[in-house]
Amino acid sequence: MRDKIISLKWKIVFPLVILFVIMAAIIVFLSSDMTSRAMFNLSEEQANNVLYLVNININSMYKNLLSSKIETILNTKKIIRFMNQDIYNYLSTNGYKKNSFKNIEYEVFNKYEIIGDYNIFSFIMKDNHLVYSSNKKIDFIKISNIQDLKGRKIIDIFHDINTHRKSEFIIFKYNNRFVVGFIKFYDSKYIISVFIDCDDIIKEIEKQKNIMISNIVQNMAKINIAKSGYLYILNDEGNVIFPLSSIKSYNNFKFKIKPFILANIKKNEGVNKFNFIVKSDKINKYYITSIFFKPLKWYVGAVIPIKEIVSPGKKLVKIQALVVLLVFFISLVFIIMFISRVTNPIKKLAEFTSVVATHDFTKGEIELSDTLILNKKRKDEIGLLTESFIKMHKELASNIKRLLTVTANQERLESELRIARQIQMGILPSPEPKPPLLDLDFHAYLKPAREVGGDLFHYFFIDDERICFAVGDVSDKGVPAAFFMAMTMTLLKNTAMSGGSIGEIVSRVNNELAQNNPNNMFVTLFVGILNVKTGYLEYTNAGHNPTLYIPYKGRAVFLREISGPVVGAMEGLKYKTFYLQLYPKDLLFLYTDGVTEAMDINKNLYGEDRLYNLLVENSKALYSNDIINIVCNDLKDFVGKAEQSDDITMMVLRWDKETN
């Protein structure tokens, strides 16, 4: 009996709990991963949207600045063009003379308003020679050798305009200040040029640019990304435009983040947009994105701490895990209640089975408990199982009663068979004559396949010199065969003692057995009479296996002569007698088909050839009982685990008389 039993309820609950925990862990893990990815994608999208809006804002302000710059340049070009035309008109009206040249500044230049402390000057040339300079402080020769922004000398530009009679705007630097001018050839063969010092205009444009940057910075300072994320602007020289040094994130960006951004700018050279994740120290990781704003050569981007990206997802996963845990415990309670409803009746059935196992049914059936009666009324598998157990109990009680009766009959039959076997074996003579004969080495062996067999062996002395011996096989097995065998042995001995040849003896035995044989039983026989003095043998084979004759000198042969059919099948049969002279140490081996037809587990037969080779090789140097032992051992090795299917009988007879 078991010391400890694990309840079926827990055998069901434990796997379900483990399965649920695994599934919950998988769900939480996948949810965590998916939530982290979703939050990361959301933060990335948020950063991209913010950068998109910032980019739009910068683009808008830059376009305004560019428009203002273009408008200022166009106005400046327009002014100097008009000035040039006004000088031409004035000189055309007043003539190209000294007084007219002197009044140009007053009559023309003062009419126009230019931004800043401007300086306007003019040169008038004719045939590539200077005829007028509005500002004596400006050295024409020095200016004429200056190169414009396209790399051309100013004097060469004058000559080219004079040659091709055209007009052109030029820009150059004079005394580290930008100067823009308009040069035009007129029909009067004069070249009139007007120049304006536009450095103040450029400063004004730069001022507007700084205002634009200030506005961009103010707008970016108002934008929040995550909890502590921020935007940044780097120029192409790696200088920080935003965040400002007054902002909390400035030091973090300049000393921790900026080196990684510069490294990625170098790595992604030529790429307008890129993003990456960087670990600034052992704890903090950041998601960084960047867009290159080509007109201003700015890198605009966002820096977001990874922990702030995944933090909302982790909180959501914790809430989810708590919900899953709550659902798990509620489900577990219901599962245990449900399984208990199933397992408790099974437990009662197990207890009932234990009672059945130990109950003495000779005293009657077991009284059913109220629980089992209630279980039987259930309209489910438990009710069906309970009903089956109760039915099994009743059938078991009935079968045990029948089994007791059958067992008693079986025991009585087995007892009768044991007695029959003892009687049968008692009918058979001793395996070897006692006391041993001086002139004969003789031994017999019989092993029935059942309790009672149908094989036989027999020997007896007819007189002082002649011994009759026989081996037979009855057609059936069991008790009927045993009785038929006993009758055969008795008739054979009685008939042989009355005289006659061995053929005549078998014929008379056949007639006796054939009478009153309603079951048509028969027996195969090999019967011989040996004169132990002379070695003269007469024998008859009535449908039996051929006896193996092994002369001491000479070749062994099977005695295959058949005297007649099996004995007992039909009256009036005559059996022929055969004769054989034995010489000292010649041997006869008699056997039944249980030897040659023995089968292994593959249904292979032992066969005459194997028996022949075994006996020829071993028989001459051994005694009769040793020969039988060798055959028995070889049979055992051959059949292996296969069961014995037929009776096995053997007889060895060697004539040992010393004679000339």
Secondary structure, DSSP 8 states (H G I E B T S, - for coil): --S----HHHHHHHHHHHHHHHHHHHHHHHHHHHHHHHHHHHHHHHHHHHHHHHHHHHHHHHHHHHHHHHHHHHHHHHHHHHHHHHHHHHHHHH-SSHHHHHTHHHHTGGG---SSS--EEEEEEETTEEEEES-TTS-HHHHHT-BBTTS-BHHHHHHHHHHHT-EEEEEEEETTEEEEEEEEE-TTSEEEEEEEE-HHHHHHHHHHHHHHHHHHHHHHHT--BTTTBEEEEEETT--EEES-TTSTTHHHIIIIIHHHHHHHHHHTTT-SEEEEEEE-SSS-EEEEEEEEETTTTEEEEEEEEHHHHHHHHHHHHHHHHHHHHHHHHHHHHHHHHHHHHHHHHHHHHHHHHHHHHH--GGG------HHHHHHHT-SSHHHHHHHHHHHHHHHHHHHHHHHHHHHHHHHHHHHHHHHHHHHHHHHS--SS-SS--TTEEEEEEEE-SSSS-SEEEEEEESSSSEEEEEEEEESS-HHHHHHHHHHHHHHHHHHHHT---HHHHHHHHHHHHHTT-TT---EEEEEEEEETTT-EEEEEEES---EEEE-SSS--EEE----BS-BTSSTT-----EEEE--TTEEEEEE-HHHHT-B-TT--B--HHHHHHHHHHHSTTS-HHHHHHHHHHHHHHHHTT----S-EEEEEEEE-----
